[in-house]
Amino acid sequence: MEKPVTRDPGFYIMIAIGLAVMFIAPVMLDLFTIMQITQYVVLSVFALSLGYIWGFGGILSFGQAAFFGLGAYTFAVASINMGSTTIPMLLAFIIPTIFGVLLGYFMFYGRLSDVYLGVVTLVVALIFWKLINHTAGPEYSIGSARLGGFNGIPSIPTLHIPGDPSAWLDPGQMFQVFMGFLIVIYVALRFLIASDFGRVSIGIRENETRASLLGYDVRKQKVIVFAIGGGIAGIAGAMWATYQAFIDPNSVSMEMSAKALVWVMAGGVGTLVGPIIGCILLQWLTLQLGTVDVVNSIAVLGAIMMILVLALPKGIVPTARSLMLGGYILWKRNHGSAMAGKAVGE
């Protein structure tokens, strides 16, 4: 559970770390490393989208990649046709959010159980992936942008300074902008969770029946939470598209949805820092294992995930918090006993 923002020193520590990385990394690191950690930042935003709806809304989505892909394709099509990236980035948030509202309305007002919610989100992602794969012909075009089917959409414009389409961002500048996105989204979610709306969402997650009896519109609350998560995933998809200058159906595959689930589980459900740490750690491990020819990276990551689930069922961040809190209490108790003994001796 996240503490109230103004009383949690960890919040300020995370912001300070984020700002330090944002301004120092482009100066200290080489181009390859900058591009690699830019990928971590983009995927961390995607992980946050699921971490929010699952950890603070109690909504487990098996198809979060559908929103990620919708945002990516929205940005790609709009930026190619408009020759700009500012409005397409906004559309990449708005359209997945609207889609989240529509899908959420049918799911939550349809009174589907948690099991069927997971099935519906999974099916939606599979349908979206199937549709995108079958758009390879020249007739599947939106303006100047050909969807490309399984070949994807190439030559997606690089992010530029708003108002000046000719001022493209270099890798270091793009990293700083994306870090800014991550920090802003993290801060916004922390304040949202600490608000009355956020507390109601957590109350619904803990006991939906009680929240309903207290007069809260549980279905409306869930639709809003689900839509916000979809919009954040859409932003991550747009960031991914402009970062790679290419997008294909793999962005909406089940692998992407599964990765998000693993990142959140590993980092810790019910935290916002957890999905970020889980994403960075496991993506870094994937990169390192990918350089070893004799090791099956997928098998090793699966084994690591099993170990984490068995050894740290609450996730990395909640377990670390518990250990630090226990250590502090033990130190304070021993320190207090020592001080009391010294006072008696005097």
C-alpha positions in Angstrom: 0.0 0.0 0.0 1.3 3.4 -0.9 1.5 5.9 2.0 0.0 9.4 1.7 2.2 11.4 -0.6 3.1 14.2 1.7 4.1 11.9 4.5 6.1 9.4 2.5 9.9 10.3 2.3 10.2 7.5 -0.3 8.1 9.6 -2.7 10.6 12.4 -2.6 13.6 10.0 -2.8 12.1 8.5 -5.9 11.6 11.9 -7.5 15.1 12.9 -6.6 16.5 9.7 -8.1 14.4 10.1 -11.3 15.5 13.7 -11.8 19.2 12.9 -11.2 19.1 10.0 -13.7 17.2 12.3 -16.2 19.9 15.0 -16.2 23.1 13.0 -15.4 22.6 9.9 -17.6 22.9 11.6 -21.0 26.1 13.3 -20.0 27.8 10.2 -18.4 26.7 7.3 -20.5 27.4 6.3 -24.1 24.8 6.2 -26.9 24.1 2.5 -26.7 23.5 2.6 -23.0 21.3 5.6 -23.3 19.1 3.8 -26.0 19.0 0.7 -23.8 17.8 2.6 -20.7 15.3 4.6 -22.8 13.7 1.2 -23.6 13.6 0.5 -19.8 11.8 3.8 -19.2 9.2 3.2 -21.9 8.4 -0.3 -20.7 8.3 1.0 -17.1 5.4 3.3 -18.1 3.7 0.3 -19.6 4.3 -1.7 -16.4 2.8 1.2 -14.4 -0.4 1.1 -16.4 -1.0 -2.5 -15.2 0.4 -1.9 -11.8 -2.2 0.8 -11.2 -5.3 -1.0 -12.3 -4.3 -4.3 -10.7 -2.7 -3.0 -7.5 -5.1 -0.2 -6.8 -8.3 -1.1 -8.6 -8.2 -4.9 -8.2 -8.6 -5.3 -12.0 -6.4 -8.0 -13.4 -6.1 -7.5 -17.2 -4.6 -10.2 -19.4 -4.7 -8.0 -22.4 -3.0 -4.8 -21.4 -0.9 -5.0 -24.7 -4.1 -4.2 -26.6 -4.0 -0.6 -25.2 -0.2 -0.5 -25.7 -0.6 -1.5 -29.3 -3.6 0.8 -29.9 -1.5 3.8 -28.6 1.4 2.7 -30.8 -0.6 2.4 -34.0 -2.6 5.6 -33.3 0.6 7.5 -32.9 2.2 5.9 -36.0 -0.8 6.6 -38.3 -1.4 10.1 -37.0 2.2 11.2 -37.0 2.8 9.9 -40.6 -0.3 11.7 -41.8 0.2 14.9 -39.9 4.0 15.2 -40.1 4.0 16.1 -36.4 4.3 14.2 -33.2 2.7 16.5 -30.6 -1.0 15.9 -31.4 -0.5 12.2 -32.2 1.0 11.8 -28.7 -2.2 13.2 -27.2 -4.3 11.0 -29.5 -2.3 8.0 -28.3 -3.6 8.7 -24.8 -7.2 9.8 -25.7 -8.1 6.9 -28.0 -7.0 4.1 -25.7 -8.7 5.9 -22.9 -12.0 6.0 -24.8 -11.6 2.4 -25.8 -11.0 1.6 -22.1 -14.2 3.4 -21.2 -16.2 1.5 -23.8 -14.7 -1.9 -22.9 -14.9 -1.2 -19.2 -18.5 -0.2 -19.5 -19.5 -3.5 -21.1 -17.4 -5.6 -18.7 -18.3 -3.9 -15.4 -21.9 -2.9 -16.1 -22.3 -6.4 -17.5 -21.4 -7.7 -14.0 -18.7 -10.1 -15.2 -16.8 -11.9 -12.5 -13.1 -11.5 -12.1 -12.4 -14.7 -14.0 -14.5 -13.6 -17.0 -12.9 -10.1 -16.9 -9.5 -11.8 -17.4 -10.9 -13.9 -20.3 -12.5 -10.8 -22.0 -9.3 -8.7 -21.8 -7.3 -11.7 -23.2 -9.8 -12.2 -26.1 -9.8 -8.5 -26.9 -6.0 -8.5 -27.2 -6.0 -11.6 -29.3 -8.6 -10.2 -31.7 -6.6 -6.9 -32.0 -3.4 -8.9 -32.7 -5.3 -11.0 -35.3 -6.8 -8.0 -37.1 -3.5 -6.1 -37.3 -1.8 -9.2 -38.7 -4.3 -9.3 -41.6 -3.8 -5.7 -42.8 -0.8 -6.4 -45.2 -2.5 -5.4 -48.4 -2.3 -1.9 -50.0 -6.0 -1.4 -49.4 -5.3 -1.3 -45.6 -4.2 2.2 -45.4 -5.2 5.2 -43.4 -4.3 8.3 -45.4 -0.6 8.0 -46.1 0.1 5.3 -43.5 -0.1 1.7 -44.6 -0.7 -0.6 -41.7 1.6 -3.3 -43.2 0.1 -6.3 -41.5 2.8 -8.6 -40.0 5.4 -6.4 -41.6 4.5 -3.4 -39.5 4.7 0.3 -40.1 8.2 1.6 -40.8 9.6 5.2 -40.8 7.5 6.5 -37.9 8.6 10.1 -37.2 10.9 10.8 -34.3 9.6 12.9 -31.5 10.2 16.6 -32.0 9.9 19.9 -30.1 6.3 21.0 -30.0 5.6 23.5 -32.7 8.7 22.8 -34.7 8.5 19.5 -36.7 12.0 20.0 -38.0 13.6 20.0 -34.5 13.9 16.3 -34.0 15.1 15.1 -30.6 18.4 13.2 -30.4 18.6 10.0 -28.3 19.8 11.9 -25.2 17.0 14.4 -25.5 14.4 11.7 -26.1 15.6 9.9 -23.0 15.1 13.0 -20.9 11.6 13.6 -22.3 10.6 10.0 -21.7 12.0 10.2 -18.1 9.9 13.3 -17.7 6.9 11.3 -18.8 7.6 8.5 -16.4 8.1 11.0 -13.5 5.0 12.9 -14.2 2.9 9.7 -14.6 4.3 8.4 -11.3 3.6 11.6 -9.4 0.1 11.9 -10.9 -0.8 8.3 -9.9 0.6 8.9 -6.4 -1.6 11.9 -5.9 -4.6 10.1 -7.5 -4.2 7.2 -5.2 -4.0 9.5 -2.2 -7.1 11.4 -3.2 -10.7 10.5 -2.2 -11.1 8.8 -5.6 -8.0 6.6 -4.9 -9.1 5.6 -1.4 -12.5 4.6 -2.7 -10.8 2.5 -5.4 -8.7 0.8 -2.8 -11.8 0.2 -0.7 -13.5 -1.4 -3.6 -10.5 -3.6 -4.2 -10.5 -4.8 -0.6 -14.3 -5.3 -0.3 -16.5 -4.5 -3.2 -19.7 -5.4 -1.4 -19.0 -3.1 1.5 -18.1 -0.2 -0.8 -21.4 -0.8 -2.7 -23.4 -0.8 0.6 -21.8 2.5 1.6 -23.3 4.0 -1.5 -20.3 4.1 -3.9 -20.9 3.4 -7.6 -18.5 0.4 -7.9 -19.0 -0.1 -11.6 -18.4 3.5 -12.5 -15.3 3.6 -10.3 -13.8 0.5 -12.0 -14.5 1.9 -15.5 -12.6 5.1 -14.7 -9.6 3.2 -13.2 -9.6 0.8 -16.2 -9.7 3.7 -18.6 -6.9 5.5 -16.9 -4.7 2.4 -17.1 -5.6 2.0 -20.8 -4.6 5.7 -21.5 -1.2 5.2 -19.7 -0.5 2.1 -21.7 -1.4 4.0 -24.9 1.2 6.7 -24.0 3.8 3.9 -23.5 2.9 2.5 -26.9 3.4 5.9 -28.6 6.7 6.2 -26.8 7.7 2.8 -28.0 6.7 3.6 -31.6 8.7 6.8 -31.9 11.6 5.3 -30.0 11.9 2.4 -32.5 10.6 4.4 -35.6 8.8 1.1 -36.3 5.8 -0.8 -35.0 4.4 -4.3 -35.8 1.9 -6.7 -34.3 4.4 -8.0 -31.8 3.5 -4.9 -29.7 0.0 -6.3 -29.1 1.0 -9.9 -28.7 0.3 -12.0 -25.7 4.0 -11.9 -24.9 3.8 -8.2 -24.2 0.8 -8.7 -21.9 2.5 -11.6 -20.1 5.7 -9.5 -19.6 3.7 -6.7 -17.9 2.1 -9.3 -15.6 5.5 -10.7 -14.7 7.0 -7.3 -14.1 4.2 -6.3 -11.7 4.3 -9.6 -9.8 8.0 -9.5 -9.4 8.2 -5.9 -8.3 5.1 -6.1 -6.0 1.4 -5.7 -6.6 0.0 -2.7 -4.7 3.0 -0.5 -5.2 4.0 1.9 -8.0 7.7 1.6 -7.5 7.5 -2.2 -7.8 6.4 -2.5 -11.4 9.2 -0.1 -12.4 11.9 -2.0 -10.5 10.5 -5.4 -11.7 10.5 -4.2 -15.3 14.1 -2.8 -15.2 15.5 -5.8 -13.4 13.9 -8.4 -15.6 14.6 -6.5 -18.9 18.2 -6.1 -17.8 18.4 -9.9 -17.1 16.9 -10.6 -20.5 19.5 -8.5 -22.2 22.4 -10.1 -20.3 21.1 -13.7 -20.9 20.6 -12.9 -24.6 24.3 -12.5 -25.0 25.0 -16.1 -23.7 24.5 -18.6 -26.5 24.4 -21.7 -24.3 21.6 -20.4 -22.1 17.9 -20.3 -23.0 17.0 -16.9 -21.6 13.2 -17.6 -21.6 13.7 -20.7 -19.5 16.1 -18.9 -17.1 13.7 -16.0 -16.7 10.9 -18.4 -16.0 12.9 -20.1 -13.3 13.8 -16.7 -11.8 10.1 -15.8 -11.8 9.2 -19.0 -10.0 11.9 -18.4 -7.4 10.6 -14.8 -6.8 7.0 -16.0 -6.5 8.0 -18.7 -4.0 10.6 -16.8 -2.0 9.1 -13.3 -2.3 5.3 -13.8 -2.7 4.6 -10.2 -2.0 7.2 -9.0 -4.5 10.6 -7.3 -4.3 9.5 -3.9 -3.0 7.0 -4.9 -0.3 9.5 -7.5 1.0 12.3 -5.0 1.0 10.1 -2.5 2.9 9.2 -5.2 5.5 12.9 -6.1 6.0 13.9 -2.5 6.4 11.1 -1.7 8.8 11.9 -4.8 10.8 15.5 -3.9 10.9 14.7 -0.3 12.0 12.4 -1.6 14.8 15.0 -4.0 16.0 17.7 -1.3 16.0 15.5 1.1 17.8 14.6 -1.5 20.4 18.2 -2.5 21.0 19.3 1.2 21.0 16.5 2.0 23.5 17.5 -0.9 25.7 21.2 0.2 25.6 20.3 3.8 26.5 18.0 2.7 29.4 20.8 0.4 30.7 23.3 3.3 30.6 20.9 5.6 32.4 20.4 3.0 35.2 24.2 2.5 35.5 24.6 6.2 36.0 
